[in-house]
Amino acid sequence: MMALLLGLVLAVVLGGSAWLLLGTRLRPTGDPRQDEIVSVLAYVALAFPFTFAAVFFGLAR
């Protein structure tokens, strides 16, 4: 359970950092505010499997 929580927190941090560095790449709607939210969520969703694996195997050591 702790690995899941730490992985999610790390994914949010990395996803937010990626959004700050890369900006809004996805434009599914015409509303700029919704586009930014979708981009951040996409970055978090992409980062989560990697962060979860890193935290899970890091805690196993």
C-alpha positions in Angstrom: 0.0 0.0 0.0 2.9 2.3 0.8 4.5 1.7 -2.6 1.2 2.7 -4.3 1.0 5.9 -2.4 4.6 6.8 -2.8 4.5 5.9 -6.5 1.4 8.1 -7.0 3.0 11.1 -5.1 6.2 10.7 -7.2 4.2 10.5 -10.4 2.3 13.7 -9.6 5.6 15.5 -8.9 7.2 14.2 -12.1 4.0 14.8 -14.1 3.8 18.3 -12.9 7.5 18.9 -13.6 7.1 17.5 -17.1 4.1 19.8 -17.7 6.2 22.8 -16.6 9.1 21.8 -18.8 7.2 20.6 -21.9 4.0 22.6 -21.7 0.5 21.7 -23.0 1.0 19.3 -25.9 -2.5 17.8 -26.0 -5.3 20.0 -27.3 -8.5 17.8 -27.2 -10.8 20.7 -26.5 -10.9 24.4 -27.3 -10.8 25.5 -23.7 -7.1 26.2 -22.7 -7.8 25.5 -19.0 -9.2 22.0 -19.7 -6.3 21.3 -22.1 -3.8 22.0 -19.3 -5.6 19.7 -16.9 -5.7 16.9 -19.5 -2.0 17.3 -20.2 -1.0 17.1 -16.6 -3.2 14.0 -16.1 -1.6 12.4 -19.2 1.9 13.1 -17.9 1.0 11.7 -14.5 -0.6 8.6 -16.1 2.6 8.1 -18.2 4.9 8.5 -15.2 3.0 6.3 -12.8 4.0 2.9 -14.0 7.7 3.8 -14.0 7.6 5.5 -10.6 5.6 2.7 -9.1 8.1 0.1 -10.3 11.0 2.2 -9.0 9.4 2.7 -5.6 8.3 -0.9 -5.4 11.8 -2.3 -6.2 13.4 0.4 -4.1 11.4 -0.6 -1.1 12.2 -4.3 -1.7 15.9 -3.8 -1.2 
